[in-house]
């Protein structure tokens, strides 16, 4: 037991895990019964660097500066106060273990380590980091499980081209391969949670288990994995919140929310007020939804800056979207096109109805321009 009422906080980031696969693994079904499952989280960016910077700042890359693969050096350190900084200020020991130094802002972390994605046993490594956390103060551990990413890179990205018939159009085969990687993630989560139970940590720890983005299984030629487009198979994510002292068990939130809402939720649980003199978080706490006092979906802005694929643009974003629960407008600066999808009737985004609903398109376009203060898109 801690000598404080502040919970330990453990983030388990399961890189590249599609939410539509969770129901097929009993380990994830068991997690739902232990806390709150938020199943319709829209990530700011469908690749790790910009996604995790948004997650830890509660704001999109349009505001924090990290809006591209090579954008981590553009992070606005002077005006952004990260979740780790808030927690360290509250007396937390803060530690991250990640795939690469560039994937998250280091501000506020006492230590940031980088694992070897090809050699390290991440379950054993992260169990050891939990065991090593100091017992005299609460701790915040940000643990990055990268093995799905590693499997996709080695078995998909390095084997197929961007339009390879041996990959695209073979959904069942691709899904079976992918599920093999997800099985590893399920075992990892099971191992971490069992370790925490053994150490007597579950009652005093807030667990946030989530993903940074999804993954293509060959739905759209040109995108073998992620980061190229802004379709739902890469931008829809999820989050579990487990903390029996303050959160209900076996609860599901189906409303549309954003990844930038997660950091404000943690701060709200701790009763921590926003830091004055820094950029305001764009996200908002999910606690009102969990308590049933807020039943409104939240529109989500999305953008990407492809590292590869048909529209590579690793230094600046060139495709963006606005998603409501019903509609999604996608604007592609690289080829001057736009796509509008009726997600209620076309959840797999196969029928572009741009031009057929001018009022809806205009309203979504206005929301994109309101978010994008950098004047990203050409008229």
C-alpha positions as CSV (number, residue, x, y, z in Angstrom):
1,X,0.0,0.0,0.0
2,X,1.1,3.5,-0.7
3,X,1.5,6.1,2.0
4,X,-0.5,8.5,-0.3
5,X,-3.9,8.5,-1.8
6,X,-2.4,9.0,-5.2
7,X,-2.6,5.9,-7.4
8,X,0.3,4.5,-9.3
9,X,-0.4,4.9,-13.0
10,X,0.7,2.4,-15.7
11,X,0.1,3.0,-19.4
12,X,0.4,-0.1,-21.6
13,X,0.6,1.1,-25.2
14,X,-0.1,-1.8,-27.5
15,X,1.3,-0.4,-30.7
16,X,-0.8,-0.9,-33.9
17,X,-3.6,-2.9,-32.4
18,X,-6.9,-2.7,-34.2
19,X,-10.0,-2.5,-31.9
20,X,-12.0,-4.9,-34.1
21,X,-9.7,-7.8,-33.1
22,X,-10.0,-7.4,-29.3
23,X,-13.2,-9.5,-29.1
24,X,-11.4,-12.5,-30.6
25,X,-9.0,-12.8,-27.6
26,X,-10.3,-13.8,-24.1
27,X,-7.6,-11.7,-22.4
28,X,-9.1,-8.5,-23.7
29,X,-12.6,-9.7,-23.0
30,X,-11.5,-10.2,-19.4
31,X,-10.1,-6.6,-19.2
32,X,-13.6,-5.2,-20.0
33,X,-15.0,-6.8,-16.9
34,X,-12.3,-5.1,-14.7
35,X,-13.0,-1.5,-15.7
36,X,-14.2,0.9,-18.3
37,X,-13.8,0.1,-22.0
38,X,-13.9,3.0,-24.4
39,X,-14.3,1.5,-27.8
40,X,-14.5,4.4,-30.3
41,X,-11.4,6.5,-29.7
42,X,-10.2,8.4,-32.7
43,X,-6.4,9.0,-32.8
44,X,-5.0,12.3,-34.0
45,X,-2.5,10.6,-36.3
46,X,-2.3,7.1,-37.6
47,X,1.4,6.7,-36.8
48,X,3.3,6.6,-33.5
49,X,5.3,9.8,-33.3
50,X,2.5,12.3,-33.7
51,X,0.0,10.0,-32.0
52,X,2.0,9.7,-28.8
53,X,2.8,13.4,-28.7
54,X,-0.9,14.1,-29.0
55,X,-1.7,11.6,-26.3
56,X,0.7,13.0,-23.7
57,X,-0.1,16.6,-24.3
58,X,-3.9,16.3,-24.8
59,X,-3.6,18.3,-28.0
60,X,-3.3,17.7,-31.7
61,X,0.0,18.3,-33.6
62,X,-1.6,21.4,-35.1
63,X,-1.1,22.9,-31.6
64,X,1.9,21.0,-30.0
65,X,4.0,21.2,-33.2
66,X,4.5,17.5,-33.9
67,X,2.5,16.9,-37.0
68,X,4.9,14.7,-39.1
69,X,7.1,11.6,-38.9
70,X,10.2,13.9,-38.6
71,X,8.4,16.4,-36.4
72,X,9.6,15.5,-32.9
73,X,12.2,18.2,-33.0
74,X,9.4,20.7,-33.6
75,X,7.7,19.9,-30.3
76,X,6.7,23.1,-28.6
77,X,8.5,22.4,-25.3
78,X,8.2,26.0,-24.1
79,X,4.5,26.2,-24.2
80,X,3.2,22.6,-23.8
81,X,3.0,20.9,-20.4
82,X,2.9,17.1,-20.8
83,X,1.1,14.5,-18.7
84,X,4.5,13.4,-17.3
85,X,5.3,16.9,-16.2
86,X,2.0,17.2,-14.4
87,X,2.6,13.9,-12.7
88,X,6.2,14.6,-11.7
89,X,5.0,17.9,-10.2
90,X,2.5,15.9,-8.2
91,X,5.4,13.8,-6.7
92,X,5.4,10.9,-9.1
93,X,8.4,9.0,-10.3
94,X,8.1,8.9,-14.1
95,X,9.6,6.4,-16.4
96,X,9.0,5.4,-20.0
97,X,10.3,2.5,-22.1
98,X,9.7,2.9,-25.8
99,X,10.6,1.7,-29.3
100,X,12.6,4.8,-30.2
101,X,13.7,8.1,-28.5
102,X,11.7,10.2,-30.9
103,X,8.2,8.7,-30.4
104,X,7.3,10.7,-27.3
105,X,8.1,14.0,-25.6
106,X,10.7,13.4,-22.9
107,X,9.7,16.4,-20.8
108,X,8.6,15.3,-17.3
109,X,10.1,11.8,-17.5
110,X,12.8,11.0,-14.9
111,X,14.0,8.2,-17.2
112,X,13.4,7.2,-20.8
113,X,14.8,3.9,-22.0
114,X,14.7,2.3,-25.5
115,X,14.2,-1.4,-25.9
116,X,15.4,-3.6,-28.7
117,X,12.3,-4.6,-30.5
118,X,14.0,-7.7,-32.1
119,X,15.7,-9.1,-29.0
120,X,14.0,-8.0,-25.8
121,X,11.3,-10.0,-24.0
122,X,9.0,-7.0,-23.4
123,X,6.8,-8.8,-20.9
124,X,9.8,-9.7,-18.7
125,X,11.4,-6.3,-19.3
126,X,8.4,-4.3,-18.3
127,X,7.7,-6.6,-15.3
128,X,11.2,-5.7,-14.1
129,X,10.5,-2.0,-14.5
130,X,7.3,-2.3,-12.4
131,X,9.2,-4.2,-9.8
132,X,12.0,-1.6,-9.7
133,X,9.7,1.4,-9.3
134,X,10.2,3.1,-6.0
135,X,7.8,2.3,-3.2
136,X,7.9,5.5,-1.2
137,X,6.3,7.6,-3.9
138,X,3.6,6.9,-6.6
139,X,5.0,6.0,-10.0
140,X,3.9,6.6,-13.6
141,X,5.2,4.0,-16.1
142,X,4.6,4.5,-19.8
143,X,5.3,1.1,-21.3
144,X,5.4,0.6,-25.1
145,X,4.6,-2.9,-26.5
146,X,6.1,-2.8,-30.0
147,X,5.9,-6.4,-31.1
148,X,2.9,-6.0,-33.4
149,X,4.8,-3.2,-35.2
150,X,7.9,-5.4,-35.4
151,X,6.0,-8.3,-36.9
152,X,4.2,-6.1,-39.5
153,X,7.5,-4.4,-40.6
154,X,9.4,-7.7,-41.0
155,X,6.5,-9.8,-42.5
156,X,4.6,-7.2,-44.5
157,X,6.4,-4.0,-45.1
158,X,9.7,-5.7,-46.0
159,X,8.0,-8.4,-48.2
160,X,5.3,-6.6,-50.3
161,X,5.1,-3.5,-52.4
162,X,2.6,-0.7,-51.9
163,X,0.2,-2.2,-54.5
164,X,1.2,-5.8,-54.3
165,X,-1.6,-8.3,-55.4
166,X,0.1,-10.8,-53.1
167,X,-1.1,-8.6,-50.1
168,X,-4.0,-6.4,-51.2
169,X,-7.2,-8.4,-51.7
170,X,-6.1,-11.2,-49.4
171,X,-7.8,-10.0,-46.3
172,X,-8.3,-13.4,-44.6
173,X,-4.7,-14.4,-45.1
174,X,-3.5,-11.0,-43.8
175,X,-5.9,-11.1,-40.8
176,X,-4.6,-14.5,-39.8
177,X,-1.0,-13.3,-39.9
178,X,-2.0,-10.2,-37.9
179,X,-3.9,-12.2,-35.3
180,X,-0.7,-14.0,-34.6
181,X,0.8,-10.7,-33.6
182,X,-2.2,-9.8,-31.5
183,X,-2.0,-13.1,-29.7
184,X,1.4,-12.0,-28.5
185,X,0.0,-8.6,-27.3
186,X,-2.8,-10.5,-25.4
187,X,-0.2,-12.6,-23.7
188,X,1.9,-9.6,-22.8
189,X,-1.1,-7.8,-21.2
190,X,-2.0,-11.0,-19.3
191,X,1.6,-11.3,-18.0
192,X,1.8,-7.7,-16.9
193,X,-1.6,-7.8,-15.1
194,X,-0.7,-11.1,-13.4
195,X,2.6,-9.6,-12.2
196,X,0.8,-6.6,-10.8
197,X,-1.7,-8.8,-9.0
198,X,1.2,-10.8,-7.5
199,X,2.9,-7.6,-6.3
200,X,-0.4,-6.3,-4.8
201,X,-0.6,-3.3,-7.1
202,X,-4.0,-3.7,-8.7
203,X,-6.0,-1.8,-6.0
204,X,-3.6,1.2,-6.0
205,X,-2.9,1.5,-9.7
206,X,-4.7,3.2,-12.5
207,X,-4.1,1.1,-15.6
208,X,-4.7,2.7,-19.0
209,X,-4.4,0.1,-21.8
210,X,-4.6,1.5,-25.3
211,X,-3.2,1.7,-28.8
212,X,-1.6,4.5,-30.7
213,X,-3.2,3.6,-34.1
214,X,-4.6,0.7,-36.0
215,X,-3.3,-1.2,-39.1
216,X,-4.2,-2.0,-42.6
217,X,-5.0,-5.6,-43.5
218,X,-5.0,-4.8,-47.2
219,X,-8.2,-2.8,-47.4
220,X,-6.8,0.0,-49.6
221,X,-4.0,-0.4,-52.1
222,X,-1.2,2.0,-51.3
223,X,-1.3,1.3,-47.5
224,X,0.4,-1.9,-46.4
225,X,0.2,-1.0,-42.7
226,X,-0.5,2.6,-41.4
227,X,0.3,6.3,-41.7
228,X,-0.5,6.7,-45.4
229,X,-4.2,7.4,-45.3
230,X,-6.8,8.4,-42.7
231,X,-9.3,5.6,-43.0
232,X,-10.9,4.0,-40.0
233,X,-8.9,0.9,-40.0
234,X,-5.9,3.0,-38.8
235,X,-7.5,5.9,-37.0
236,X,-10.1,4.1,-34.8
237,X,-8.5,3.0,-31.5
238,X,-9.6,2.1,-28.0
239,X,-8.7,2.5,-24.3
240,X,-9.3,0.6,-21.1
241,X,-9.4,2.4,-17.8
242,X,-9.0,0.1,-14.8
243,X,-9.0,1.6,-11.3
244,X,-11.5,-0.1,-8.9
245,X,-11.3,2.7,-6.3
246,X,-12.8,5.3,-8.5
247,X,-14.1,3.7,-11.7
248,X,-16.9,1.2,-12.4
249,X,-16.3,-2.3,-13.6
250,X,-17.7,-3.9,-16.7
251,X,-18.7,-0.6,-18.3
252,X,-18.5,0.3,-22.0
253,X,-18.5,3.8,-23.4
254,X,-19.6,3.8,-27.1
255,X,-19.6,7.5,-27.8
256,X,-17.0,8.9,-30.1
257,X,-14.0,10.4,-28.3
258,X,-10.4,11.4,-29.1
259,X,-7.0,10.2,-28.1
260,X,-6.4,13.7,-26.8
261,X,-9.1,13.2,-24.2
262,X,-7.0,10.6,-22.3
263,X,-4.5,12.8,-20.6
264,X,-7.3,15.2,-19.3
265,X,-9.1,12.1,-18.0
266,X,-6.1,11.1,-15.9
267,X,-5.7,14.6,-14.5
268,X,-9.4,14.8,-13.7
269,X,-9.2,11.5,-11.8
270,X,-6.3,13.0,-9.7
271,X,-8.0,16.3,-9.2
272,X,-5.2,18.2,-11.0
273,X,-6.0,21.6,-12.5
274,X,-4.6,22.8,-15.8
275,X,-1.3,24.6,-15.6
276,X,-1.5,28.3,-16.2
277,X,0.9,29.9,-18.7
278,X,0.9,26.9,-21.1
279,X,-1.2,26.0,-24.1
280,X,-4.6,24.7,-23.1
281,X,-5.3,21.0,-23.7
282,X,-7.8,20.5,-26.6
283,X,-9.0,17.2,-25.1
284,X,-11.6,17.0,-22.3
285,X,-12.0,14.5,-19.5
286,X,-14.1,11.3,-20.1
287,X,-15.3,11.1,-16.5
288,X,-18.6,12.9,-17.3
289,X,-19.3,10.3,-19.9
290,X,-18.4,7.5,-17.5
291,X,-20.7,9.1,-14.9
292,X,-23.5,9.5,-17.4
293,X,-23.7,13.3,-17.3
294,X,-22.3,13.8,-20.8
295,X,-23.8,11.9,-23.7
296,X,-22.4,13.9,-26.5
297,X,-20.0,12.5,-29.2
298,X,-16.9,14.5,-29.9
299,X,-15.8,15.3,-33.4
300,X,-12.3,14.3,-34.2
301,X,-9.6,15.9,-36.4
302,X,-7.1,13.6,-38.0
303,X,-4.1,14.1,-40.2
304,X,-1.2,12.2,-41.6
305,X,2.2,12.8,-43.2
306,X,3.0,9.6,-45.0
307,X,6.5,8.2,-44.6
308,X,5.9,6.0,-47.7
309,X,3.0,5.0,-50.0
310,X,1.7,6.9,-52.9
311,X,1.9,10.4,-51.2
312,X,5.1,10.4,-49.1
313,X,5.3,13.6,-47.1
314,X,7.3,12.9,-43.9
315,X,8.1,16.5,-43.1
316,X,4.6,17.9,-43.2
317,X,1.0,16.6,-43.2
318,X,-0.7,16.4,-46.5
319,X,-3.9,14.4,-45.8
320,X,-6.4,15.4,-43.1
321,X,-9.9,14.5,-42.1
322,X,-12.8,15.5,-39.8
323,X,-14.8,12.6,-38.4
324,X,-18.2,12.8,-36.7
325,X,-20.1,9.6,-35.6
326,X,-21.9,9.7,-38.9
327,X,-19.7,11.4,-41.5
328,X,-16.0,11.6,-42.4
329,X,-14.5,14.2,-44.8
330,X,-11.0,13.5,-46.1
331,X,-9.0,16.1,-47.9
332,X,-5.8,15.1,-49.8
333,X,-3.5,18.0,-50.6
334,X,-1.1,15.8,-52.6
335,X,-3.6,15.0,-55.4
336,X,-6.3,17.7,-54.7
337,X,-9.1,15.2,-54.0
338,X,-11.7,15.0,-51.3
339,X,-13.7,12.0,-50.0
340,X,-16.9,12.0,-48.0
341,X,-18.2,8.8,-46.3
342,X,-21.5,8.1,-44.7
343,X,-20.1,5.9,-41.9
344,X,-23.5,4.8,-40.7
345,X,-24.3,3.1,-44.1
346,X,-20.8,2.6,-45.3
347,X,-18.6,1.7,-42.3
348,X,-15.8,0.3,-44.5
349,X,-15.5,3.6,-46.5
350,X,-16.0,2.1,-49.9
351,X,-18.4,4.6,-51.5
352,X,-17.1,8.1,-51.8
353,X,-20.2,10.5,-51.8
354,X,-18.3,13.7,-52.1
355,X,-20.4,16.3,-53.9
356,X,-23.7,14.6,-53.0
357,X,-24.2,16.3,-49.6
358,X,-22.9,19.8,-50.0
359,X,-24.2,21.1,-46.7
360,X,-22.5,18.3,-44.7
361,X,-19.3,18.6,-46.7
362,X,-19.2,22.4,-46.2
363,X,-19.7,22.1,-42.4
364,X,-17.0,19.5,-42.1
365,X,-14.6,21.5,-44.3
366,X,-15.2,24.5,-42.0
367,X,-14.3,22.4,-39.0
368,X,-11.1,21.2,-40.7
369,X,-10.1,24.8,-41.4
370,X,-10.9,25.9,-37.8
371,X,-8.5,23.1,-36.5
372,X,-5.8,23.7,-39.0
373,X,-4.4,27.1,-38.1
374,X,-1.3,26.4,-40.2
375,X,-3.3,26.8,-43.4
376,X,-2.3,23.3,-44.4
377,X,-4.7,22.9,-47.2
378,X,-4.9,24.8,-50.5
379,X,-8.1,26.3,-51.6
